[in-house]
Amino acid sequence: MHPAQFIQRYMDIFSGSSTFYLRDGLMLEFKSGTKAETFWLTYYIYQGLTGPLTYLHHPSEKPPPTAMFRYLSPSPANYSGLSYGAYPELQIAQPNLSVSDEALLTGYLLEDISTRVLSISSFNVQGSHKRTFAGKIAKFIKEAESKKISKIVIDFQQNYGGAVDLAFIMFRQFFPDIEPFAGGRRRSHDFADALGTTITIAWDALSYDDVAERSAKYDNIGNEWVITPRLNAEMGENFTSWAGYYGPVMHNGDQFSHTEQYDLYNDYFNKNAFPDVPLEYLHKGNSERPPWKTENVVILTDGIYTSACVMFVEMMTQQAGVRTIVGGGTPSPGPMQAASGSRCARICNSASIDGMLTPALGMNASAAVPAVRDPGIVLSMAGFTLRDQIRDGDPAPL
């Protein structure tokens, strides 16, 4: 099993109940002369000492009992022994490697080719674990520099994304001399316009001179519907109103907002939008020199990565010029996408929209909010893209 899957507690296809079809078809003939075409199935249970244990059965039979499925033990401290030497010895790792403990980072040294590998299986890190994550990356870089390692591989195999701020934490450490772009844009919609207009106006009206209002202003400065603390990517300045952000801007026959950016030099914004992230990792680095030249850094993916991982790779490849290597997928020739998952800048769900709608209507009861509920449908949860990622100078979303 891939080490990243151990950390994530995912079973790969060779770790339990994988279904295989042995032949194209199987013809059954009954005593009555009736014929029926069907197929055989085989379940791959686990890799035994002398080969795989499989269970062959007909579809009419019950599949193998779940007790036969392989149990995923806690992540080992050493993947080298587990993989019979296929993986080198771990040089750096967060303790208790697992998604549940938000410990996701490992590092390897390939001394014979002067290369160090940084493996990150997920960006799903919250709370104080973000500081630990940032510190481990800093330690990885410092140790590699002290050993005069000439090349770096960043391994994102099996990475499904997570917290956006981790993309900034990593990018700032590898390329402290480059300002991350990380642009985002929304599709124009009456509901979004009404919600953003109402909440931005209410936030702008809060006074810094009043203690209670100042507290509310700081507590909501990172709200997705408060646009004035964010930057207009075209102008390099803060938006002055929701109307100035909303546009609409026409592209490919559709309407969108202007492109926004995070204001990473506004620490009040950073503390609210990216809680628990050390501020020094969001600002421009003290050193103007990247630890490695662009041509000596490579990103390895298997085409799975998504979300915040896409944002980081976008900054690394398009802004810094780092190359990617992709492996995996179907065994067919031709080019392969490095990112095959969601490339949005921000996701949202119906619960968060509902949570903003009630206070927004309280601020402005006459807000032109269109109907968003079909009375004939019971909705328990819905997720959607709130903002697309936009590349600098390119109006098409990623």
C-alpha positions in Angstrom: 0.0 0.0 0.0 1.2 3.5 -0.8 2.4 5.3 2.4 0.0 8.2 1.7 -2.9 5.8 1.9 -1.7 4.5 5.2 -1.7 8.1 6.5 -5.2 8.7 5.1 -6.5 5.3 6.2 -7.6 4.6 2.6 -7.5 1.0 1.2 -5.9 0.7 -2.2 -7.3 -1.8 -4.7 -5.0 -4.5 -3.5 -5.9 -4.2 0.2 -9.4 -5.5 0.4 -12.4 -6.7 -1.6 -11.3 -5.5 -5.1 -13.5 -7.0 -7.8 -12.1 -8.5 -11.0 -13.9 -10.0 -14.0 -12.0 -13.1 -15.1 -13.6 -13.5 -18.6 -15.9 -11.6 -20.9 -18.7 -14.0 -20.2 -19.9 -17.4 -18.9 -22.6 -19.4 -20.6 -24.8 -21.5 -18.3 -27.1 -24.2 -19.8 -29.9 -25.7 -17.6 -31.6 -29.1 -17.9 -34.5 -27.5 -19.6 -32.3 -26.3 -22.3 -32.5 -22.7 -21.3 -29.3 -20.8 -21.6 -28.1 -17.8 -19.6 -25.0 -15.7 -20.1 -23.3 -14.3 -16.9 -19.8 -13.9 -15.6 -17.5 -15.0 -12.8 -16.2 -12.6 -10.1 -13.1 -12.8 -8.0 -12.3 -10.7 -4.9 -8.8 -9.8 -4.1 -8.4 -10.0 -0.3 -4.8 -9.4 0.5 -1.2 -10.2 -0.5 -0.1 -13.3 1.3 3.4 -14.7 1.6 3.1 -16.9 -1.4 0.8 -14.7 -3.5 -2.6 -13.0 -3.4 -5.5 -14.6 -1.6 -8.6 -14.5 -3.8 -12.2 -15.6 -3.5 -13.8 -16.9 -6.6 -17.6 -17.0 -6.7 -20.6 -16.7 -9.0 -22.8 -13.5 -8.7 -25.6 -15.5 -7.3 -23.5 -16.4 -4.3 -22.7 -14.2 -1.3 -19.4 -12.3 -1.4 -16.6 -13.2 1.0 -17.3 -12.2 4.7 -16.0 -8.8 5.8 -13.9 -10.5 8.4 -11.6 -11.6 5.6 -10.9 -8.0 4.6 -7.6 -6.6 5.5 -7.5 -4.3 8.6 -5.5 -1.1 8.3 -3.2 -0.8 11.2 -1.8 2.5 12.4 0.8 4.1 10.1 4.2 2.5 10.6 7.2 4.6 11.6 9.3 3.1 8.8 7.9 2.5 5.3 11.3 1.2 4.1 10.8 -2.2 5.9 7.1 -2.4 4.9 8.0 -1.9 1.2 11.0 -4.2 1.3 13.3 -1.3 0.6 11.2 0.3 -2.2 11.0 3.4 0.0 14.1 4.9 1.6 14.4 5.4 5.4 12.3 8.3 6.8 14.4 11.3 7.6 11.6 13.6 8.9 8.0 13.0 9.9 5.3 14.4 12.0 4.5 12.2 15.0 1.4 9.9 14.8 1.1 10.0 11.0 -2.6 10.0 10.1 -5.3 12.3 8.8 -7.1 12.0 12.2 -4.1 13.4 14.0 -3.5 15.9 11.2 0.1 14.6 10.8 0.7 14.3 7.1 4.3 15.2 6.2 7.3 12.9 5.6 10.7 13.5 4.2 13.3 11.2 2.5 16.9 11.6 1.5 18.3 10.0 -1.7 21.9 10.8 -0.9 23.5 9.1 -3.9 21.8 11.5 -6.3 21.8 14.5 -3.9 18.0 14.6 -3.8 15.5 15.1 -0.9 11.9 14.1 -1.2 9.1 16.0 0.7 5.9 13.9 0.7 2.6 15.5 1.7 -0.4 13.2 1.5 -3.0 15.9 2.4 -3.5 19.6 3.2 -6.3 18.7 5.6 -4.7 20.4 8.6 -6.5 22.7 11.1 -5.7 24.5 14.3 -2.3 24.4 16.0 -1.3 21.6 13.6 -0.7 24.3 11.0 2.2 25.7 13.0 3.7 22.2 13.3 3.2 21.6 9.5 5.0 24.9 8.8 7.8 24.1 11.2 8.4 20.7 9.6 8.7 22.2 6.2 11.1 24.8 7.5 13.2 22.0 9.1 13.1 20.0 5.9 14.5 23.0 3.9 17.1 23.9 6.5 18.4 20.4 6.8 18.5 19.9 3.0 20.4 23.2 2.7 22.9 22.2 5.4 23.6 19.0 3.6 24.0 20.9 0.3 21.3 18.9 -1.3 21.0 20.1 -4.9 17.6 18.8 -5.9 14.1 18.6 -4.4 11.1 16.4 -5.2 7.7 17.4 -3.7 5.5 14.3 -3.7 1.8 15.0 -3.9 0.6 11.5 -4.7 -2.9 10.7 -3.2 -3.2 14.4 -2.0 -6.9 15.5 -2.2 -6.3 19.0 -1.0 -7.5 20.8 2.2 -6.7 24.1 3.8 -5.8 26.9 1.4 -3.4 28.6 3.8 -1.1 25.6 3.7 -0.5 26.4 0.0 0.8 29.9 1.0 2.9 28.4 3.9 4.7 26.1 1.5 5.1 28.6 -1.4 6.5 31.3 0.7 9.2 29.0 2.1 10.3 27.7 -1.3 10.1 31.0 -3.2 10.1 33.9 -0.7 10.9 36.4 -3.5 7.6 35.8 -5.4 4.3 37.2 -4.4 1.6 34.5 -4.7 -1.2 35.4 -7.1 -4.0 33.0 -6.1 -6.7 34.8 -7.9 -10.4 34.0 -7.5 -13.6 35.0 -9.4 -17.3 34.3 -8.9 -20.0 33.8 -11.4 -22.5 36.7 -11.4 -25.8 35.8 -9.8 -28.6 38.0 -8.3 -28.5 36.1 -5.1 -24.8 36.5 -4.6 -25.1 40.2 -5.6 -27.8 40.8 -3.0 -25.9 38.9 -0.2 -22.5 40.5 -1.0 -23.9 44.0 -1.2 -25.8 43.7 2.1 -23.0 42.2 4.1 -20.2 44.3 2.7 -22.2 47.5 3.3 -22.9 46.4 6.9 -19.3 45.6 7.5 -18.0 48.9 6.1 -20.4 50.8 8.4 -18.9 49.2 11.5 -16.7 51.7 13.4 -13.2 51.1 14.7 -13.9 53.7 17.4 -16.7 51.7 19.1 -15.3 48.7 21.1 -18.2 46.3 20.2 -18.3 47.3 16.6 -14.5 47.1 16.3 -14.6 43.5 17.6 -17.4 42.6 15.1 -15.4 44.2 12.3 -12.3 42.1 13.1 -14.3 39.0 13.6 -15.8 39.2 10.1 -13.0 40.7 8.1 -12.3 37.3 6.4 -16.0 36.7 5.6 -16.4 35.6 1.9 -19.2 38.2 1.5 -17.1 41.1 2.7 -15.1 42.2 -0.3 -13.5 45.5 0.7 -10.6 43.9 2.7 -9.6 42.0 -0.5 -7.5 43.1 -3.4 -8.5 43.9 -6.9 -6.1 41.9 -9.0 -6.2 44.3 -11.9 -5.4 47.4 -9.8 -3.4 46.0 -6.9 -5.6 47.9 -4.4 -8.5 47.0 -2.1 -12.0 47.0 -3.6 -14.0 50.0 -2.4 -17.4 48.4 -2.7 -19.2 45.2 -3.6 -20.5 46.9 -6.8 -17.0 47.6 -7.9 -16.1 43.9 -7.4 -19.3 42.4 -8.8 -19.0 43.9 -12.3 -20.3 42.0 -14.2 -17.3 41.2 -16.4 -18.2 39.3 -19.6 -16.2 36.2 -20.7 -17.2 33.6 -23.2 -20.8 34.8 -23.2 -21.2 34.6 -19.4 -21.0 37.1 -16.6 -18.4 37.1 -13.8 -17.0 39.3 -11.0 -13.6 40.9 -11.2 -10.7 38.8 -10.0 -9.9 39.1 -6.2 -6.8 38.3 -4.2 -6.0 37.8 -0.6 -4.4 40.8 1.1 -1.6 38.8 2.8 -0.1 42.0 4.4 -3.3 42.8 6.3 -2.7 40.8 9.5 -6.2 41.4 10.8 -7.5 39.7 7.7 -4.9 36.9 8.0 -5.8 36.1 11.6 -9.5 35.8 10.7 -9.3 34.1 7.3 -6.3 31.9 8.2 -6.5 31.3 11.9 -3.6 29.6 13.6 -1.2 30.2 10.7 2.1 31.8 11.8 2.0 35.3 10.2 5.7 35.1 9.1 4.7 32.4 6.6 2.1 34.7 4.9 4.4 37.7 4.5 7.2 38.0 2.1 10.3 36.1 3.3 13.2 37.8 4.9 15.5 36.2 2.4 15.1 37.3 -1.2 16.9 34.2 -2.4 15.0 30.9 -2.9 16.7 27.9 -1.4 16.8 26.2 -4.8 16.7 27.2 -8.4 13.5 26.5 -10.3 15.1 23.9 -12.5 16.1 21.9 -9.4 12.6 21.5 -8.0 10.1 18.9 -9.4 6.6 18.2 -8.3 5.4 14.5 -8.5 1.7 13.8 -8.8 -0.6 11.0 -9.8 -3.3 13.2 -11.3 -5.5 12.9 -8.2 -4.7 16.2 -6.4 -7.4 18.8 -6.0 -8.4 22.0 -4.1 -5.6 23.7 -2.1 -3.1 21.3 -3.7 -4.0 22.7 -7.1 -3.5 26.3 -5.8 0.0 25.4 -4.6 1.0 23.7 -7.8 -0.5 26.5 -9.9 1.7 29.0 -8.0 4.8 26.7 -8.2 4.5 26.0 -12.0 3.0 29.2 -13.4 4.7 31.8 -11.2 8.0 30.0 -10.2 8.4 27.8 -13.3 8.7 24.5 -11.5 8.1 21.3 -13.6 5.7 18.5 -12.8 5.9 14.8 -13.4 2.7 12.8 -13.5 2.3 9.0 -13.2 -0.7 6.8 -12.8 -4.1 6.6 -14.4 -5.1 4.4 -17.2 -2.4 2.6 -19.2 -2.8 4.6 -22.4 -0.3 6.8 -24.3 -0.6 10.5 -24.5 -0.4 13.6 -22.2 -1.9 13.4 -18.7 -3.3 16.1 -16.5 -1.4 16.9 -13.3 -4.6 18.0 -11.6 -7.8 16.0 -12.3 -9.9 17.1 -9.3 -11.7 20.3 -8.4 -9.7 23.4 -9.2 -12.0 25.9 -7.3 -10.6 28.6 -5.1 -13.3 28.2 -2.5 -16.1 25.7 -1.9 -19.3 26.4 -0.1 -22.3 24.5 1.1 -26.0 25.2 1.6 -25.7 25.4 5.4 -23.1 28.2 5.3 -25.3 30.2 2.8 -28.3 29.7 5.0 -26.2 30.9 8.0 -25.4 34.1 6.2 -28.9 34.7 4.7 -30.8 35.2 8.0 -28.4 37.9 9.4 -28.3 39.5 5.9 -32.0 39.9 5.7 -31.9 41.3 9.3 -29.5 44.0 8.0 -31.6 44.7 5.0 -35.1 43.3 4.9 -35.7 44.8 1.4 -32.7 43.0 -0.1 -33.6 41.6 -3.5 -32.9 38.0 -2.6 -34.4 35.6 -5.2 -36.1 32.4 -4.2 -33.5 29.6 -3.7 -35.8 26.8 -2.4 -38.1 24.6 -4.4 -40.9 23.8 -2.0 -41.3 20.4 -3.5 -37.7 19.4 -2.7 -36.3 18.6 0.8 -32.7 19.7 0.8 -30.4 18.3 3.5 -27.0 19.4 2.0 -25.6 20.9 -1.2 -22.1 21.8 -2.1 -20.9 24.0 -4.9 -18.0 26.2 -6.1 -18.1 29.7 -4.7 -15.0 31.0 -6.5 -13.0 29.7 -9.4 -9.2 29.9 -9.5 -8.0 32.4 -12.0 -4.5 32.6 -13.5 -2.9 36.0 -13.8 -3.7 37.5 -17.2 -6.0 34.7 -18.2 -9.8 35.1 -18.0 -10.5 31.4 -18.3 -10.8 29.5 -14.9 -8.4 26.7 -14.2 
